[in-house]
């Protein structure tokens, strides 16, 4: 009987010790994710050499100087007199990658800039400056030909900027959108980093989602993030959805634009 008690007690101690080790590991991981939240919420794009080489001779270089002196590199492609489509890239996407992917959109003048700290830009992206930078990028795009962009497009978290900078006079095009950074982080890490611990509050304006004043289209580009993108736009009451299904992104974009031009 004593041997059984001793065995059970030793087993209990081992289980408690093992549970304690797991708890320490879990707390350490949560602490690490809390320390690196800003980096996860606002990652930096790495300069994409192949994409930049692919658009040489096709895209014209642009610079957008922000109020604090940080200069953002960007590009324009197309006839300068055509309506502007301003593209807000995914946070970890070099803007040149989008231009290399679509190559050209007849009748459309594409303008896009890399974010603060991305590609070859200086600075550190954060929740405090991301919204302000997006607004100034819109203003820089307006200066390209003196007319405000007619189309605002955004991929991933760039969709938040496209929505928030719209004022009812632009058609909005969302590509694999993320509309709430906190939700995206929570979905990625699940129990490792619970939603209530996430401090980042950067998200799309709920009023513009529930009461859109312009046409809003959603393009599902990559199968890997299709379900996440669908979940992000469930709150959007009025939207038109497009699936690539083997077609090029440029083809889908032209379908969206041509439909929006129709009465």
C-alpha positions as CSV (number, residue, x, y, z in Angstrom):
1,X,0.0,0.0,0.0
2,X,2.8,2.4,0.9
3,X,4.5,1.6,-2.4
4,X,1.3,2.5,-4.3
5,X,1.0,5.8,-2.4
6,X,4.6,6.6,-3.0
7,X,4.2,5.8,-6.7
8,X,1.1,8.0,-7.0
9,X,2.8,10.9,-5.2
10,X,5.9,10.7,-7.4
11,X,3.7,10.6,-10.5
12,X,1.7,13.6,-9.3
13,X,4.9,15.5,-8.7
14,X,6.2,14.7,-12.1
15,X,2.9,15.8,-13.8
16,X,2.9,19.0,-11.8
17,X,6.6,19.7,-12.7
18,X,5.8,18.9,-16.4
19,X,2.8,21.2,-16.3
20,X,4.9,23.9,-14.7
21,X,7.5,23.7,-17.4
22,X,4.7,23.9,-20.1
23,X,3.3,27.0,-18.3
24,X,6.7,28.7,-18.2
25,X,7.2,28.0,-21.9
26,X,3.7,29.3,-22.7
27,X,4.1,32.5,-20.7
28,X,7.5,33.0,-22.3
29,X,6.0,32.7,-25.8
30,X,3.1,35.1,-24.9
31,X,5.6,37.6,-23.5
32,X,7.7,37.3,-26.7
33,X,4.7,37.9,-28.9
34,X,3.7,40.9,-26.8
35,X,7.2,42.4,-27.2
36,X,7.2,41.8,-31.0
37,X,3.6,42.8,-31.6
38,X,4.4,46.0,-33.5
39,X,6.7,44.1,-35.8
40,X,4.0,41.5,-36.5
41,X,1.3,44.1,-37.0
42,X,3.4,46.4,-39.2
43,X,6.1,44.2,-40.9
44,X,8.6,45.7,-43.4
45,X,8.8,44.8,-47.0
46,X,12.1,43.5,-48.3
47,X,13.4,45.1,-51.5
48,X,12.3,42.8,-54.3
49,X,15.2,42.9,-56.9
50,X,13.5,40.8,-59.6
51,X,10.3,42.9,-59.5
52,X,12.2,46.1,-59.7
53,X,14.2,44.9,-62.6
54,X,11.0,43.7,-64.3
55,X,9.4,47.1,-64.3
56,X,12.5,49.1,-65.4
57,X,11.7,51.1,-68.5
58,X,8.0,50.6,-67.9
59,X,7.4,52.4,-64.5
60,X,8.5,55.9,-63.7
61,X,10.0,56.5,-60.2
62,X,8.2,58.8,-57.8
63,X,9.0,60.2,-54.4
64,X,6.5,61.2,-51.7
65,X,8.1,63.3,-48.9
66,X,6.2,63.0,-45.6
67,X,5.7,65.8,-43.1
68,X,8.5,64.5,-40.9
69,X,10.9,64.5,-43.8
70,X,10.9,60.7,-44.5
71,X,10.9,60.1,-48.3
72,X,8.9,57.3,-49.7
73,X,9.9,55.7,-53.0
74,X,7.1,54.9,-55.4
75,X,6.2,54.3,-59.0
76,X,3.7,55.3,-61.7
77,X,2.8,53.3,-64.7
78,X,0.5,54.3,-67.6
79,X,-0.6,57.4,-69.4
80,X,-0.4,60.4,-67.0
81,X,-3.7,61.8,-68.3
82,X,-5.7,58.6,-67.5
83,X,-7.6,58.2,-64.2
84,X,-5.3,57.2,-61.3
85,X,-5.6,54.0,-59.5
86,X,-3.7,54.4,-56.2
87,X,-2.5,51.0,-54.8
88,X,-1.7,50.5,-51.2
89,X,0.4,47.3,-51.0
90,X,0.4,44.7,-48.3
91,X,2.7,45.7,-45.5
92,X,5.4,43.2,-46.4
93,X,5.0,43.7,-50.2
94,X,7.4,45.7,-52.3
95,X,5.1,48.0,-54.4
96,X,7.1,46.9,-57.5
97,X,5.7,43.4,-57.1
98,X,2.2,44.6,-57.9
99,X,3.4,46.5,-61.0
100,X,5.4,43.5,-62.1
101,X,2.3,41.3,-61.6
102,X,-0.2,43.4,-63.5
103,X,2.2,44.9,-66.0
104,X,-0.3,47.3,-67.4
105,X,-3.9,48.4,-67.1
106,X,-5.0,50.1,-70.4
107,X,-6.8,53.4,-69.7
108,X,-5.5,53.4,-66.1
109,X,-2.6,55.3,-64.5
110,X,-1.3,53.2,-61.6
111,X,0.4,55.0,-58.8
112,X,1.9,53.2,-55.7
113,X,4.4,53.9,-53.0
114,X,6.4,51.7,-50.5
115,X,5.6,52.3,-46.9
116,X,7.9,53.9,-44.3
117,X,10.7,51.4,-43.5
118,X,9.8,49.1,-46.4
119,X,12.0,48.2,-49.4
120,X,14.6,51.0,-49.5
121,X,12.7,53.5,-47.4
122,X,13.9,54.8,-44.1
123,X,11.9,55.0,-40.9
124,X,9.9,52.7,-38.6
125,X,6.3,51.8,-39.4
126,X,3.9,51.9,-36.4
127,X,0.2,52.4,-35.7
128,X,0.9,56.0,-34.8
129,X,2.2,56.9,-38.3
130,X,0.6,54.4,-40.6
131,X,-2.8,56.2,-41.0
132,X,-1.1,59.6,-41.4
133,X,1.3,58.2,-44.0
134,X,-1.6,56.7,-46.0
135,X,-3.2,60.1,-46.1
136,X,-0.1,61.8,-47.3
137,X,0.4,59.1,-49.9
138,X,-3.1,59.9,-51.2
139,X,-2.0,63.6,-51.4
140,X,1.2,62.7,-53.3
141,X,-0.8,60.6,-55.8
142,X,-3.0,63.6,-56.4
143,X,0.0,65.7,-57.3
144,X,1.0,63.3,-60.1
145,X,-1.4,64.8,-62.6
146,X,-3.3,67.3,-60.5
147,X,-6.4,65.0,-60.1
148,X,-7.4,62.9,-57.1
149,X,-7.3,59.1,-57.6
150,X,-10.5,57.7,-59.1
151,X,-9.7,54.2,-57.8
152,X,-8.3,53.2,-54.4
153,X,-6.9,49.6,-54.2
154,X,-5.3,47.8,-51.3
155,X,-3.9,44.3,-50.7
156,X,-4.0,42.7,-47.2
157,X,-3.8,45.4,-44.6
158,X,-3.4,47.9,-47.4
159,X,-7.1,47.5,-47.8
160,X,-7.6,49.3,-44.5
161,X,-5.8,52.4,-46.0
162,X,-7.8,52.1,-49.2
163,X,-11.1,52.2,-47.2
164,X,-10.1,54.8,-44.7
165,X,-8.8,57.2,-47.4
166,X,-11.9,56.9,-49.5
167,X,-14.3,59.9,-49.4
168,X,-17.2,58.7,-51.5
169,X,-15.7,59.8,-54.8
170,X,-13.5,56.8,-55.5
171,X,-14.3,53.2,-56.3
172,X,-12.6,50.9,-53.7
173,X,-10.9,47.6,-54.7
174,X,-9.8,45.3,-52.0
175,X,-7.4,42.4,-52.8
176,X,-7.2,39.6,-50.2
177,X,-8.2,42.2,-47.6
178,X,-7.4,42.3,-43.9
179,X,-9.7,44.9,-42.3
180,X,-8.6,44.5,-38.6
181,X,-5.0,43.9,-37.7
182,X,-5.9,42.6,-34.2
183,X,-8.2,40.0,-35.7
184,X,-5.5,38.9,-38.1
185,X,-2.9,38.5,-35.4
186,X,-5.3,36.6,-33.2
187,X,-6.2,34.3,-36.1
188,X,-2.6,33.7,-36.8
189,X,-1.4,32.8,-33.3
190,X,-4.8,31.7,-31.8
191,X,-4.3,30.5,-28.1
192,X,-0.6,31.5,-28.2
193,X,-1.6,35.1,-28.2
194,X,-5.2,35.7,-27.1
195,X,-7.2,38.5,-28.7
196,X,-7.6,40.4,-25.4
197,X,-3.9,40.9,-25.1
198,X,-3.4,42.5,-28.5
199,X,-2.9,46.3,-28.3
200,X,-2.9,47.2,-32.0
201,X,-6.2,48.9,-32.9
202,X,-5.6,49.7,-36.6
203,X,-8.6,48.7,-38.6
204,X,-11.0,49.9,-41.3
205,X,-13.5,52.6,-40.5
206,X,-16.7,50.7,-39.6
207,X,-18.9,53.5,-40.9
208,X,-17.4,53.2,-44.3
209,X,-17.9,49.5,-44.3
210,X,-21.5,49.5,-43.2
211,X,-22.5,52.5,-45.3
212,X,-20.3,52.6,-48.4
213,X,-20.8,55.7,-50.5
214,X,-18.9,54.3,-53.5
215,X,-18.7,50.9,-55.2
216,X,-16.6,48.4,-53.2
217,X,-15.2,45.3,-54.9
218,X,-13.3,42.4,-53.3
219,X,-10.8,40.3,-55.3
220,X,-9.8,37.0,-54.0
221,X,-6.3,36.6,-55.5
222,X,-4.5,33.9,-53.4
223,X,-6.1,30.6,-52.5
224,X,-4.0,30.4,-49.3
225,X,-5.7,33.4,-47.7
226,X,-9.1,33.2,-49.4
227,X,-11.0,32.1,-46.3
228,X,-9.3,34.7,-44.1
229,X,-10.2,37.4,-46.6
230,X,-13.8,36.3,-46.8
231,X,-14.1,36.4,-43.0
232,X,-12.7,39.9,-43.0
233,X,-15.4,41.3,-45.3
234,X,-18.4,39.6,-43.7
235,X,-19.4,43.0,-42.1
236,X,-19.3,44.8,-45.5
237,X,-23.0,45.2,-46.4
238,X,-22.6,46.1,-50.1
239,X,-19.8,44.5,-52.1
240,X,-19.0,42.8,-55.4
241,X,-16.8,39.7,-55.2
242,X,-14.4,38.4,-57.8
243,X,-12.3,35.2,-57.9
244,X,-9.3,34.8,-60.1
245,X,-9.9,31.1,-61.0
246,X,-6.8,31.0,-63.2
247,X,-7.1,34.4,-64.7
248,X,-4.4,37.1,-64.3
249,X,-4.9,39.7,-61.7
250,X,-4.8,42.4,-64.4
251,X,-7.7,40.7,-66.2
252,X,-9.8,40.7,-63.0
253,X,-8.9,44.4,-62.2
254,X,-10.0,45.4,-65.7
255,X,-13.3,43.5,-65.2
256,X,-13.8,45.4,-61.9
257,X,-13.0,48.8,-63.5
258,X,-15.1,48.3,-66.6
259,X,-18.1,47.2,-64.5
260,X,-17.7,50.2,-62.3
261,X,-17.6,52.4,-65.4
262,X,-21.0,51.0,-66.4
263,X,-24.1,53.1,-65.2
